[in-house]
Amino acid sequence: LAPSAVKERAIALGVPVVQPVLLNGDAAGPLLHDLRPDALVWAAYGNLIPRRLIDAVDGRAVNVHASLLPRWRGASPIAHAILSGDRQAGVTLMQGTASLDRGPIIASAATDIRSGETAGELTARLALLGGELLEHELAGFLGGQTVPTAQDEAAATWAPKIATLDGEVRFAEPAEALERRIRAMTPEPGAWTRFRGQRLAIEHATLTGGRGVQHGTLELRDGVPHVAAGAGWLRLDVVKPAGKRAMAGSEWARGLRDLGPESRLPS
């Protein structure tokens, strides 16, 4: 894997780089203590930070989290914001604690979720927003000018880790919800269904209308595949058949044989 932008910059500046697998390992703790850090900053770290490390910097610890806390604590805040139809997403700087995403809030910044925006696209925007917020607010927190405020526990919601099964497109659901699911699962772990026993990934779909038929009905309109949902229809704009590259839905449809009026997804 290519090194992260943070690692590349650190190397360019001559800053020591260590990459322990887990911060709570036997070797990682003493190693970080020996570096005598002035502060700790982390983002998108999938494990709890040991309390001894936070104590070692006297609480001068900052967690950059990709949601407007206390909404969407947990591992997959961006996907859950899209899944739930939130109008806004954002980034929160919180004082790092040994508990998951419960630290007092230092600052936050919001942004509208754009029409058709995927989780991958929103992640890229929030990464930039988080960097800007950290650059602007970190010095004030470390200098004591910014006093963090406690989160409202009553308003907290959770965003558990997204799994492959979460990407399954169930056409009994309304098309609007399915369009959000496809965006929330793109690029990982991916939205999918099955056609003739083979996995079919759906990388982009558009809401549309149509006649009332049984959900899952697959039909072509001007050569483009459309699928009936529990309410409304989805146009399959980009798909990826098993073992093949991603392609326009119309290209996929041209390669099908015997696509009759009884064709369905899944099948």
C-alpha positions in Angstrom: 0.0 0.0 0.0 1.1 3.5 -0.7 2.0 5.6 2.4 -0.6 8.1 3.6 -0.3 11.8 2.9 0.5 12.3 6.7 3.3 9.8 6.6 4.8 11.3 3.4 4.7 14.8 4.9 6.2 13.6 8.2 9.1 11.9 6.4 9.7 15.0 4.3 9.9 17.1 7.5 12.2 14.6 9.2 9.6 13.7 11.8 10.0 10.1 13.2 7.2 7.7 12.0 6.2 4.6 13.9 3.3 2.4 12.9 2.3 0.0 15.8 -0.5 -2.4 14.9 -2.3 -1.6 18.1 -1.7 1.3 20.5 -2.5 -1.0 23.5 0.2 -3.5 22.6 3.1 -4.2 24.9 5.6 -2.4 22.7 3.5 0.5 21.5 2.9 2.1 24.9 6.5 2.5 26.0 7.5 3.5 22.5 5.0 6.4 22.4 5.9 7.4 26.0 9.6 7.6 25.0 8.7 10.1 22.2 7.3 12.4 24.9 4.5 13.9 22.7 3.1 17.3 23.5 -0.3 16.2 22.3 -2.2 13.4 20.6 -4.3 13.8 17.5 -6.1 11.0 15.7 -8.7 10.5 13.0 -10.6 7.4 11.8 -8.8 5.1 14.2 -10.7 1.9 14.7 -9.8 1.2 18.3 -10.0 2.9 21.7 -7.0 5.0 22.7 -5.5 3.6 26.0 -6.1 5.9 28.9 -2.4 5.8 29.9 -1.5 7.6 26.6 -4.1 10.3 27.1 -2.9 10.7 30.7 0.7 11.0 29.4 -0.3 14.2 27.6 -2.5 15.6 30.4 -5.6 15.3 28.3 -4.2 17.3 25.4 -5.7 14.8 23.0 -8.0 15.5 20.0 -10.1 13.1 18.0 -11.3 14.2 14.6 -14.6 12.5 13.9 -16.6 12.6 10.7 -20.0 13.5 12.0 -21.8 16.3 13.9 -21.6 14.8 17.3 -23.4 13.5 19.3 -25.2 12.3 16.1 -23.5 9.2 14.6 -21.0 8.1 17.1 -19.2 4.9 16.0 -17.3 3.4 13.0 -19.4 4.4 10.0 -20.9 7.9 10.5 -20.7 8.9 6.9 -22.6 5.9 5.5 -25.3 6.2 8.2 -25.8 9.9 7.6 -26.5 9.1 3.9 -28.6 6.0 4.7 -30.8 8.1 7.0 -31.4 10.9 4.6 -29.6 13.5 6.7 -29.4 16.9 5.0 -26.1 17.7 6.6 -22.9 15.9 7.6 -19.8 17.4 9.2 -16.7 17.0 11.3 -16.3 17.4 15.0 -13.1 17.9 17.0 -13.6 16.4 20.4 -11.3 16.1 23.4 -10.0 12.5 23.2 -11.0 10.2 25.9 -10.7 6.4 26.6 -14.4 6.0 25.7 -15.8 5.8 22.2 -16.7 9.2 20.7 -18.0 10.6 24.0 -15.4 13.3 24.6 -16.3 17.0 25.1 -16.7 19.0 21.8 -14.0 21.5 20.9 -15.4 22.6 17.6 -17.5 21.4 14.6 -18.2 22.3 11.0 -21.2 21.3 8.9 -21.7 20.8 5.2 -24.7 19.9 3.1 -24.9 16.4 1.7 -25.1 16.9 -2.1 -27.6 15.3 -4.3 -26.3 12.0 -5.6 -23.2 12.2 -3.4 -21.6 8.8 -2.5 -20.0 8.0 0.8 -16.6 8.0 -0.9 -17.2 11.5 -2.3 -18.4 12.8 1.0 -15.5 11.3 2.8 -13.1 13.1 0.6 -14.8 16.4 1.3 -15.0 15.8 5.0 -11.3 14.9 5.2 -10.4 18.3 3.8 -12.9 20.0 6.1 -11.5 18.2 9.1 -8.0 19.2 8.2 -9.0 22.8 8.0 -10.9 22.7 11.2 -8.0 21.1 13.0 -5.6 23.7 11.7 -7.8 26.5 12.8 -8.9 25.2 16.3 -6.0 23.0 17.6 -3.8 25.9 18.9 -6.7 27.4 20.8 -7.5 24.1 22.5 -3.9 23.3 23.4 -3.4 26.9 24.7 -6.5 26.8 26.9 -8.4 29.5 25.0 -11.1 27.0 23.8 -13.0 25.2 26.5 -14.7 22.0 25.3 -18.4 21.5 26.0 -20.0 18.2 27.0 -22.0 16.3 24.5 -25.8 15.9 24.9 -26.1 12.2 25.8 -29.8 12.2 25.1 -29.2 13.2 21.5 -26.6 10.6 20.8 -27.1 8.1 17.9 -24.9 5.2 16.8 -23.3 4.3 13.5 -22.1 0.7 13.8 -19.6 -0.7 11.3 -21.0 -1.3 7.8 -20.7 -4.9 6.6 -21.0 -6.6 3.2 -24.6 -7.7 4.0 -25.6 -4.1 4.5 -25.0 -3.5 0.8 -27.7 -5.9 -0.3 -30.4 -4.0 -2.3 -33.8 -5.3 -1.2 -36.3 -4.1 -3.8 -39.2 -4.4 -1.5 -38.0 -1.1 0.1 -38.9 2.3 -1.5 -36.7 3.4 -4.4 -35.7 6.5 -2.5 -34.3 4.5 0.4 -32.5 2.1 -2.1 -30.9 5.1 -3.9 -29.5 6.3 -0.6 -28.3 2.8 0.3 -26.4 2.5 -3.0 -24.7 5.9 -2.4 -23.9 5.0 1.2 -22.2 1.7 0.2 -20.1 3.2 -2.6 -17.3 2.5 -2.9 -17.1 0.1 0.1 -18.4 -2.4 0.8 -20.5 -1.9 -2.3 -24.3 -2.3 -3.1 -25.3 -5.5 -4.7 -28.0 -7.9 -5.8 -28.1 -11.1 -7.7 -29.0 -11.8 -11.3 -29.3 -15.4 -12.6 -27.4 -16.6 -9.6 -24.4 -14.2 -10.1 -23.6 -11.2 -8.0 -24.4 -7.9 -9.6 -22.9 -4.8 -8.0 -24.8 -1.5 -8.5 -22.5 1.5 -8.4 -24.9 4.2 -9.5 -28.7 4.4 -9.8 -31.2 7.2 -10.3 -34.7 7.5 -8.9 -37.4 7.4 -11.6 -41.1 6.5 -12.0 -43.1 3.8 -13.7 -46.2 1.6 -13.7 -47.2 -0.2 -10.6 -45.8 -3.8 -10.8 -44.3 -6.3 -8.4 -41.1 -5.1 -6.8 -38.0 -6.5 -8.4 -39.4 -6.4 -11.9 -36.6 -5.7 -14.4 -37.4 -4.0 -17.7 -35.5 -2.1 -20.3 -36.5 1.4 -21.3 -34.6 2.6 -24.4 -32.0 -0.1 -23.7 -31.4 1.0 -20.1 -32.3 -1.4 -17.2 -34.9 -0.2 -14.7 -36.1 -2.1 -11.6 -39.4 -1.6 -9.7 -39.0 -1.0 -6.0 -41.6 -1.1 -3.2 -42.4 2.4 -4.2 -41.0 4.0 -7.4 -38.3 2.7 -9.8 -34.6 2.7 -10.0 -32.6 3.2 -13.2 -29.4 1.2 -13.1 -26.9 3.7 -14.5 -23.6 1.8 -13.6 -23.3 -1.9 -12.7 -20.5 -4.3 -12.2 -21.2 -8.0 -13.1 -19.3 -10.7 -11.2 -15.7 -11.0 -12.6 -16.1 -8.0 -15.0 -15.4 -4.3 -15.0 -17.9 -1.6 -14.1 -20.0 -0.6 -17.1 -23.0 1.5 -18.0 -26.3 -0.3 -17.3 -27.1 0.0 -21.0 -23.9 -1.9 -21.9 -24.7 -4.6 -19.5 -28.2 -4.9 -20.9 -26.9 -5.3 -24.4 -25.1 -8.5 -23.4 -28.1 -10.1 -21.8 -30.0 -13.0 -23.4 -33.7 -13.8 -23.1 -34.6 -10.8 -21.0 -38.3 -11.3 -20.9 -41.2 -9.7 -19.0 -40.7 -12.1 -16.1 -37.1 -11.0 -15.5 -36.4 -10.0 -11.9 -33.8 -8.8 -9.4 -32.7 -10.7 -7.4 -32.9 -13.9 -9.4 
